[in-house]
Amino acid sequence: MTMGINGQTAPELRIAKWIGADGKTLEKSLKLSDLGNEHKLLYCFQAWCPGCHSRGFPALQKIHAELAGKRLEIAVIQTVFEGFEQNSEDMIGQMQARYDLPVPFGHDVPAPGTPYPTVMEDYRTAGTPWFILIDPDGQVAYNAFRLDAHRFVEAFQNSEHLEFQEQNDRRDWPMLRGNGLFINFDNSFHREMDGFYIEAPTPGFAKPSLIAFNDALSKRLGIARGDVSDDELAQMFSSAKALPGANPLSQFYAGHQFGGFSPILGDGRAVLLGELLDTDGQRFDVQLKGVGMTPFSRPGSDGKAALGPVLREYLVSEAMHALGIPTSRALAAVKTGEDVYRDAKLSGAVLTRVASSHIRVGTFQFFASQDRADLVRKLADYAIDRHVPDLAGSEKPYLGLLDRVADAQAELIAKWVLVGFVHGVMNTDNVTISGETIDYGPCAFVDRYQSDAVFSSIDEFGRYAYANQPNIGQWNLHRLAESLLVILGENEQEQLSEAADIIRDFPGRYQQFWIKGMRTKLGLLQEEESDLDLANDLFGILDKANPDFTNFFRSLSGWLESGKNEFASNAEEMEEWGKRWLARHDRESASKTTRIASMNATNPLYIPRNHKVEEMIEAAVAGDNFEPFHTLLDVVTKPFEEQVGREDFARPAPAGLRPYRTFCGT
């Protein structure tokens, strides 16, 4: 036995100790003396383990990309759980191909069904990814339950001697053993941001029932459902049954609501369970919305959600994702079995929402309004590490953060406008620094085009009207800049000037994203300076003709193919515009077939049409019938492909319907 760099004892490593089909023990030993003069990173994983796939392989990929061939070799050791029926050689091949990981050191693959082995003597993987670093002297320099890849790479590159703090062997963590649900929580906000939240235990509901569970999203998040029943899922995602590894909390934030500042808001009916890394190594929040009172619940509020708003957010957020628009996602919808009281008695429900984070402009405003520069800085540092880590250590990181948020919001709002989406409540507490759409309470899609379209019943003066959304985006960015002023540091006047430039430049950024999207909608794959005038002139015509927004743009591919315009409104003006548009197409180098295909992959055939959303909600609320919800969900999550027998979902609202109005979920 020898001592490692950080004082660990280095045992002789037994790479494999299997029990073969004949009952004999098969052993393969790796002698440390055979390792040569380079560092070796041994990565041990279970083929079936979602934690390995969602955490270990992305970390290994990062390390391999930056360090392989630089004093480091990587060995991948695969183990197989008893009863595992998949072909393990195929599994490791799939993992290597997916993450582009050659294995210079080789691996051992027992036959499927081999009983659970001891992978490393004294180091059981216990169904988790396990890393062991062997130094050139054959000593264990580092071992970990999981690996902080960024810190590992940094230490390896910058230090002659590798000094790592050994991470705890979390044997108490929930492991997937046979049947059961596994969520590999890694709750950095709870762990690192004390003072930015209040812990919020959730009471749960007595008789929850599952409405929907997003299996595709679940797989991407590395959540292994196993054989968990719908009833068990309903309990887990309504807080009736605790999820192991979760740290429920409600976050502090403030916000400008319709222009008026509220210094204390916070999560009034939402609880952040924790975070996880998806199969690509991206970090996501998992939040329950509508579980009951939190420390921030407004006076008179019950902290709960009604069924209608939960179904609306589930459906619209998934539709937005299918449209390619950054958004929070819906993992589960659960009917609580309890009533909530608004203007009438309604069925209660809980939404499980997934987002890159829930850090808002209003989060910064909360601490800035209290003159807590130290906490604003801590929040900004956390946000940079989480969302834009390349800014860490830069000369002006906080100015860089403002710049990145400006870009993210400009692109997001441009994408909203391009599909006719009206958010309805662009308060600063509903604006994420990640650039994702959140909080779908009073949202809607434009039917017959009107630039001043407003749907929210509480937006009396059109502050958040369709065409005003870019202006509000700039206004909200200004509020973020105000909050960051207290931490700009040295050269403050210079940075103030640069911050002002970022805010002034927002309309230009927005226009760049908008015209890029408009070119695609119009089938233009090359850039010409005149394209902006062509697009703006079209919207001037649409504002007078008021065609169905979605169907008009979808019809353009047919116009390009046949040379005939299907829309009769403002026919003469539209025909003149069409001649310019078709002449512009004559200067494109791509084939007409390619351009038409591009248009049909950009201009949706199906959106969550307002009247269809209301029909779906009415069926669920009045008749406990969720079939219309599931049908509409299936339609709008395939927005670009024609679906036979579902032509009705592409038709405009029937004539004679009264103006559409939406209401905040609270």
C-alpha positions, 0 to 999 in steps of 0.5 A: 500500500502507498499513499496518494497525493491527498493522503489516500491509500492506493489499493491494488485495483481489480478491474473486474470480478465477475461470476461467469455463467459456469459459476466460476469467479473470473478476475482481471487485475490491473497492476499499477506498475503497468500503467506507465508514466502518464496519469490514468483516469478510470471511469466505471459505470453501470450500463443501465444507470441514468446517472452515468449517462446524464452526468458521467459521460458529458463530464468524461467528454469534456475531459477527453476533449481538453486533456486526452493526450496531455499526460492523461489516458482514459479507461472506461470500465463497464459493469452490468447489473444482474438481470440486465437484458440489453446487449452490453457491448452495443450499449457501450458502443452507443455511449462512445459514439454519442459522446465521441469517446475513444477508449484507448485503455479498453474495457471489460464487458461481461455477458448480459445477466451477469450478477452485480460485480465488484468493479473496484476492490474497496470502490463499489460503483453502487450504480453510479459513475465513479472516477479514480485518477491514478498518478504517474507513481501509481497512486490514487490522486483522486476519487469521486462519486461524481466529477466536477469536470470544469474544476478537474480540467482547470486543476490538471492544466494549471498545476504540477501537483493535482490537489482535489478535495475528495467528494463524499461517497454519497451512499445514502443517495437514492439509487435506481434498484429494480423498479422505481423513479430515479432523479439525479438531483444536484441542487447547486442553488440550494447548496451555494445560494443561502440567503436567496431563498426560503426552504418551503416544505410541501404538504401534498394532496390526498388524492392526486391523479396523473393527467400527463407525463412527458416521457420524451422530456423525462428521457432527455433529463436522464430521469428513469421512470422504470415501472412506476405507475401513474398513481405513483407519478401523481404522488411524486409530482404533486408533492404527496410523496417526497422525491429523494434528493430534492431540497424544496425552496421558494426563491426571492425576487422583486419585479416591475408589474405593468410598470410599477415596482413591487419590492417583494414578490418571490415564489408565491405558488411555486416550489423549486425541488432542485436541479439535475443535469440532462443527457447532454450535461445541461443543468435544469431546474425542476419546479412544482407550480400550484402545490400550496402556500409558500413563504411568499404567497400573497395575502389571500392567496392559497398558493394553488393552481386551477386546472385550466391554467395548468393545462394551458401552460403544459400545452403552450410551452410544449408547442413553443418548444416544438416551434423552436422557441426557447421555453420552460418545459412541462414534465408533468400535470397532475389533478390534485383532487381538491378544489380551488376557489377563484370567481368560482369553484374549480378543480386544482392541479399542479404543473411540474415545470423544467427550465434552465433556471428561474433567475429573473431580472426581478431576482437582481432587482430584489437585492439591488433595491436593498442596496446589497451589492454583495448579494447582487455580485454573488447572484451575478457570479452564480448566473455567469457560472451557470449560464455563461461560464466563458465570462468568468474571469473576464475583464468585465464579466457583469457587463458581459452578462448584461450583453448576453442577456440582451442578446438572449431576450432580443432573439427570444422576442423576435421568435415570439413575434415571428409566430404571432405569440403574445406573452401578455405579462412581460413583467420583470419577474417573468423575464429570465436571464437565460432567454427562455419563455416562462409564465404562460398565464394570459398568453395567446396567439394572434389569429387575424393579424393586428399589430396592436393585438392584446388578449390579457384582461388586465392589460387595459392600456396595451402595454404588452401588445403584440407589436410593443413586445420589443419595446418592453424587452428594451425597458426590462433590460434597462431595469437589469442594467440598473440592478447591476450598476452597483457591481460594475467596479473599476472604470465605472464611468466607462462601463456605465457608458458601455451599459447604456450602449447595450441598452440603446443597441437593443432595437438593432439586435432585435431587428437582426434576429427578426429579419433573419427569421423573416427571410426564412419565413419568406423563403429567402436563403441569401441576404440582401439589404432590401429584404428589410423593406420587403418584410416591413412593407408586407406587415404594413399590408397585413395590418390593413388586410388582417388575414389569418397570421399563421395560414397566410405565412403557411400559404406563401410556399404555395404562392411561390410554387404556383405563382398564385396568391390565395388571399383576396384582401387588399388584393391589388396591394398584395399582388404588387408586393408579391411581384417584388417578392417573386423577383427577389426569389429569382435572385436566389441560388438555391432550388425552388424545391429547397426554398419551399421545403425551408418555408414549410419547416419554418411556417407552422401549419398548427399552433395552439389556436385560442378557440381550440385551447378554450375547447380543450380547457372546457372539456377538462374542467366541465367534463373531466375529459382530457382526450381533447387535451391529449389530441391538441397536444399531439397536434401542436407538438408536430407543428410543421407536418400535415396531419391527415384528418386534423384539418380542423386544427389549422382552421381559423376561429369560427366567425362571430366569436367574441374577442378573445380574452385571457386571464392570469392563472392566479 
